Amino acid sequence: MYRIDGKKISNLMMEENREKFEKYKPKLAVVYVGDSPSTLSYIKSKSKIAQNYSIDIKIVNFDEKVSEEKFLTEIESISKNKDIDGVIVEKPLPEHLDIKKVSEVIDYRKDVDCITPTNYGKLITDDFIIAPSTPMAVINILKYENIDFTGKDVAIIGRSEIVGKPLSLLFLSKKFGGATVTVLHSKSKDIPEFTKRADIIVTAVGKPFFLTKEYVQNNQPILIDVGINYFEGKIVGDISYETYQYSKVYTPVPGGVGPVTVSTLFKNLLILKENYG
Ligand SMILES: NC(=O)c1ccc[n+]([C@@H]2O[C@H](COP(=O)([O-])OP(=O)(O)OC[C@H]3O[C@@H](n4cnc5c(N)ncnc54)[C@H](OP(=O)(O)O)[C@@H]3O)[C@@H](O)[C@H]2O)c1
């Protein structure tokens, strides 16, 4: 059993691109609504890394009660600003703000988290140059750990638009070889039947300690935990600690997928700047 160090991978990704960051000095607009402490702490950690790599972050905050019309107009205007290279709108948004509408007003050339229909569609046609940062972070972790998943059995638990679904497309992509992918969700009949034979299991469920040893016994899989859950005053993942000992390799929470998501986002910013800036 080996514990993957997401922070180390994140630093490595940033250092590998240091010269490019310093050459391009990309500018990222980070938009958020309200004042949720978890969003603020996420933005703070992004800003801290950015400072070290000549990445300029412009933080734009909206009141919880902002009208959808005003919000969309402002996002469109930020996205059109020639001085801005990328825009990210932090989720979750209040219920009256529809992320689908937001995705339609962002210029795909500034769409650093790959939410626009153009960039998202390119995942299906396999001609993408960027991918949503959290699922791409999973692929980056495997790449940096030299784990080739070509032809492997992958079980993803979760089918959301931001994690599970795009991750299934990345695992299938010919760019990375191509795994055999099963996507499981709340309507799936017998999840252990699939996870017990998987080489790699990714959890993106949002339920503390969802994955227990009964799901993995004897097949020693690679476990990647995307979950971020607040449980008894601390941050925990979707995988129970006990399950780690039945794995070949695992990512912890915190310190696994989270930090690599941030470096993947900055890598996306660089790719957009290099291609369209
Ligand atoms: N590390 C990062 O950077 C990062 C980024 C984004 C999200 N996250 C975390 O990742 C987790 C998932 O996020 P998300 O946005 O994908 O969440 P989401 O939209 O709530 O999706 C959760 C998925 O889990 C499935 N699910 C729920 N209960 C289940 C059960 N009992 N059995 C099987 N499947 C079940 C749901 O199935 P249905 O579709 O059938 O409802 C859904 O597909 C959260 O903890 C979130 O905080 C982390």
The ligand as an SDF file (V2000), in Angstrom:
LIG
                    3D

 48 52  0  0  0  0  0  0  0  0999 V2000
  -11.0810   17.4950   -5.1530 N   0  0  0  0  0  0  0  0  0  0  0  0
  -11.6930   18.4670   -5.8400 C   0  0  0  0  0  0  0  0  0  0  0  0
  -11.0580   19.3750   -6.3520 O   0  0  0  0  0  0  0  0  0  0  0  0
  -13.1910   18.3960   -6.0050 C   0  0  0  0  0  0  0  0  0  0  0  0
  -13.8300   19.0930   -7.0240 C   0  0  0  0  0  0  0  0  0  0  0  0
  -15.2040   18.9320   -7.1950 C   0  0  0  0  0  0  0  0  0  0  0  0
  -15.9160   18.1320   -6.3060 C   0  0  0  0  0  0  0  0  0  0  0  0
  -15.2620   17.5280   -5.2940 N   0  0  0  0  0  0  0  0  0  0  0  0
  -15.9670   16.6510   -4.3360 C   0  0  0  0  0  0  0  0  0  0  0  0
  -16.2900   15.4330   -4.9920 O   0  0  0  0  0  0  0  0  0  0  0  0
  -17.5240   14.9130   -4.4920 C   0  0  0  0  0  0  0  0  0  0  0  0
  -18.4750   14.7300   -5.6500 C   0  0  0  0  0  0  0  0  0  0  0  0
  -18.7400   15.9930   -6.2380 O   0  0  0  0  0  0  0  0  0  0  0  0
  -19.8450   16.1760   -7.3780 P   0  0  0  0  0  0  0  0  0  0  0  0
  -19.9450   17.6160   -7.6670 O   0  0  0  0  0  0  0  0  0  0  0  0
  -19.5500   15.2130   -8.4750 O   0  0  0  0  0  0  0  0  0  0  0  0
  -21.1370   15.7010   -6.5400 O   0  0  0  0  0  0  0  0  0  0  0  0
  -22.6410   15.4450   -7.0130 P   0  0  0  0  0  0  0  0  0  0  0  0
  -22.9880   16.3140   -8.1510 O   0  0  0  0  0  0  0  0  0  0  0  0
  -23.4500   15.4730   -5.7680 O   0  0  0  0  0  0  0  0  0  0  0  0
  -22.6070   13.9270   -7.5510 O   0  0  0  0  0  0  0  0  0  0  0  0
  -22.4980   12.8490   -6.6780 C   0  0  0  0  0  0  0  0  0  0  0  0
  -22.6310   11.5600   -7.4510 C   0  0  0  0  0  0  0  0  0  0  0  0
  -22.5890   10.4870   -6.5320 O   0  0  0  0  0  0  0  0  0  0  0  0
  -23.6860    9.6170   -6.7740 C   0  0  0  0  0  0  0  0  0  0  0  0
  -24.1470    9.0010   -5.5380 N   0  0  0  0  0  0  0  0  0  0  0  0
  -24.6980    9.6100   -4.4650 C   0  0  0  0  0  0  0  0  0  0  0  0
  -25.0370    8.6920   -3.5330 N   0  0  0  0  0  0  0  0  0  0  0  0
  -24.7020    7.4930   -4.0470 C   0  0  0  0  0  0  0  0  0  0  0  0
  -24.8190    6.1520   -3.5830 C   0  0  0  0  0  0  0  0  0  0  0  0
  -25.3670    5.8760   -2.3810 N   0  0  0  0  0  0  0  0  0  0  0  0
  -24.3980    5.1600   -4.3920 N   0  0  0  0  0  0  0  0  0  0  0  0
  -23.8600    5.4330   -5.5930 C   0  0  0  0  0  0  0  0  0  0  0  0
  -23.7070    6.6660   -6.0960 N   0  0  0  0  0  0  0  0  0  0  0  0
  -24.1390    7.6820   -5.3170 C   0  0  0  0  0  0  0  0  0  0  0  0
  -24.7720   10.4780   -7.3640 C   0  0  0  0  0  0  0  0  0  0  0  0
  -25.6540    9.6670   -8.1180 O   0  0  0  0  0  0  0  0  0  0  0  0
  -26.9290   10.2720   -8.9130 P   0  0  0  0  0  0  0  0  0  0  0  0
  -26.3700   10.9700  -10.1170 O   0  0  0  0  0  0  0  0  0  0  0  0
  -27.7260    9.0850   -9.2600 O   0  0  0  0  0  0  0  0  0  0  0  0
  -27.5930   11.2150   -7.9650 O   0  0  0  0  0  0  0  0  0  0  0  0
  -23.9560   11.4520   -8.2210 C   0  0  0  0  0  0  0  0  0  0  0  0
  -23.7140   10.9340   -9.5110 O   0  0  0  0  0  0  0  0  0  0  0  0
  -17.9740   15.9160   -3.4390 C   0  0  0  0  0  0  0  0  0  0  0  0
  -17.5220   15.4900   -2.1760 O   0  0  0  0  0  0  0  0  0  0  0  0
  -17.2710   17.1990   -3.8240 C   0  0  0  0  0  0  0  0  0  0  0  0
  -17.0660   18.0660   -2.7190 O   0  0  0  0  0  0  0  0  0  0  0  0
  -13.9130   17.6190   -5.1370 C   0  0  0  0  0  0  0  0  0  0  0  0
  1  2  1  0
  2  3  2  0
  2  4  1  0
  4  5  1  0
  4 48  2  0
  5  6  2  0
  6  7  1  0
  7  8  2  0
  8  9  1  0
  8 48  1  0
  9 10  1  0
  9 46  1  0
 10 11  1  0
 11 12  1  0
 11 44  1  0
 12 13  1  0
 13 14  1  0
 14 15  2  0
 14 16  1  0
 14 17  1  0
 17 18  1  0
 18 19  2  0
 18 20  1  0
 18 21  1  0
 21 22  1  0
 22 23  1  0
 23 24  1  0
 23 42  1  0
 24 25  1  0
 25 26  1  0
 25 36  1  0
 26 27  1  0
 26 35  1  0
 27 28  2  0
 28 29  1  0
 29 30  1  0
 29 35  2  0
 30 31  1  0
 30 32  2  0
 32 33  1  0
 33 34  2  0
 34 35  1  0
 36 37  1  0
 36 42  1  0
 37 38  1  0
 38 39  2  0
 38 40  1  0
 38 41  1  0
 42 43  1  0
 44 45  1  0
 44 46  1  0
 46 47  1  0
M  CHG  2   8   1  16  -1
M  END
$$$$
